[in-house]
């Protein structure tokens, strides 16, 4: 049996969701990036905030996509987005004039209609949410987030009727 080399016309960018991002010894997409690279694809993982709002992360993603397009000499990229990363990518495409820069968007477990978990969390009293959000935002700043906003992210992820 012969092994065929897989290729893609455009680079692939993996877009992580809330909480997860690449840290020193932790990869948001586990072995997916390595597996795709070993199969011959050009793959990058987006550098967006773990607790950034959809709008903020979409802006960060736009800058990252444009950087990769320039680095690779590509007019477009393929996006594979997990969870909230799909919302960030959709916002970038629809509202930041990036439709012509994206060949495809594949979303995995993206809460397009909201998340029951976010809706449940938002039932807690405001003082508890503020306290928890303070610590989440602090830790994510330490981990490299530029604009963490845990409460705003929960509101963006709540269920929509």
N, C-alpha and C positions, 0 to 999 in steps of 0.2 A: 504494500500500500504506500503510495507516495504522499508526502505531506505538502499541502499547498500553503503558500504564504498569504496571509490575509493582508489586505491594504484598505486604506480609506483615502478618498480624494482630499479630505480635509482633516486637520488635527481634531482630536477629541478632547473636550474639556469636561472633567467631572465636577459637578457642583454639589457640595455637601449641604445638609440641612441644618436645623437648629441643634445646638449643643456640640455637634461634631465638627471638627476641623483637624487639619494635620498639625500635630505637635511633634516634638523631637523624635520620640520613639513610637508614636501612634499615628496610623494612617486612617483617615476618615472612611476611605473605601476599602480598607483591608488589603487583600491581595489583588483586587480588581485592576488597579492601575498597573501593577507589575505583570499580571497575566496578559493584559492587552498589549503592553510594551513588548513582552516576550513573543507575542504573536505578530509583531511587526507594525503595530499602530503607533502613531505619535500621540502621546497622551499627557495631559497636564491636569493637575487638580487646582481648582480656583482658590484664590486666597481671599475669602470673604469672612466677615465676622460670624462667630458662632451664635451670637445673640444680637445681631444687627437687624434693624427693621427691613422689610421687603424693599423699600425705596433706597435705603442706604446700601444694602447688599447689592441691589441691582446696579447702582452706580459703581461699586467696587468691581462687580463682575464685568461691566462694560469696559472699564479700564484694562482689566485682565485679558478679556477677549481681544481687544485692540492690540495689546502688547503681543499676544501669541500670534495673531494674524500678521503683524509686522515681522516678528522673529522668524516665522515660518514662510513668509511670502505667500500667504493664503488669503483669498478674498473672503472665505467663510470658515466657520468651525461647526462641528457637531457637538451638541451639548447633551450630556447624560446627567440628569439631576435627581437627587434623592430628597424626599420629604419637602421641607420648606425651600430647599434649593430650586425646586420646580417653580415655586411662586416667584422667587427672585428672578429666575431666568425668564419667565413669562412677562413679568413687569419690565425687565430690560428690553425685551423684544418689542412689546406693545407700546411702551411709553418713552423709551430712550432712543428711538429711531435706530434700532439694531436689527430689524427684520432682514435686511439685505446682507447682514454679516453672519447670519445663522442658517446653515444648510438644513439642520434638523434639531429638534428638541425631543428627547425621550425622558419622560418623568416616571419615577419609581416611588410608589407610596406617597405621592404628593397630595396634601389635603386641599384639593381644589375647592371643596365646599366647607372647609373648616375641620377642626379637630375636636373630638369630644373631650380629650384630655385638657386642652386649653380652656374649654368652656367650664369644665369641672374646677380647674385651678382658680378661675376668676370668681368662683362662688365664695372664696375665702374672704374674710374681712380685709378691708383696705390696708390696715396697719400691718397685718401679717404679710400681705403681698409686697408692701413697701420694704419691709425688713428683708424678706427673702430676695427681692430684686436687688437691693443694695449689695448684698453679698455676691450674688451671681454676677452683677455688673463689675464689681471689684475684681473678682477672680478672672473674669474673661478679659478685663483690661490687662491684668498681669500676663495672661496667655496670649496677648497680642491683638485683641479686638480694639478697633479704633473708636467705635461708637456703640457699645453694648446698651441695650434698652429692653430688659427682660419683660417688663410689664407691657410695653407697646407691642412686643412680639406676641405675647399671649393674646392681646386684644385682636391682633391681625389674624391669629390662627383660630379664634373661636368659631364655632359652628355658625353657618349662615343659613337662614330659612330658605 
